[in-house]
Amino acid sequence: MPYLIVAQLPPALAEAMRRAGYDAAHVAEFGLANATDGTIWNEAVSRSAVLVTKDRDFSLLRAAKKQGPVVLWVRGGNIDNRALFRQFLSAMPQIGEAVERGEAVTEFVGS
């Protein structure tokens, strides 16, 4: 399953995910760093990608719709990127299971 990471999260997260064996890209790689939410939503749909975001709006939008991309809502305080990447990658097996179960919105809460 591909993962599309939005602009609120660092592009290096996509790189860390790829190094760990996941199919991940950041919106900046497609020239979408300043794109509207609707454009990013449609990009995730066209790529059949999990939309990885810190933006609550995407989670609310997905919860209100019957269709759309799976949304992975990254929550938590401001932590340095290394800690975020370590925590995120260690949670990927559980995240993958939630995606496989077809959960529309999955929350990842970092500390």
Secondary structure as UniProt FT lines:
FT   STRAND          3..5
FT   TURN            7..8
FT   HELIX           11..19
FT   TURN            20..21
FT   STRAND          24..26
FT   HELIX           27..30
FT   TURN            33..34
FT   HELIX           37..46
FT   TURN            47..48
FT   STRAND          50..53
FT   HELIX           56..64
FT   STRAND          71..75
FT   HELIX           81..100
FT   TURN            101..102
FT   STRAND          105..109
//
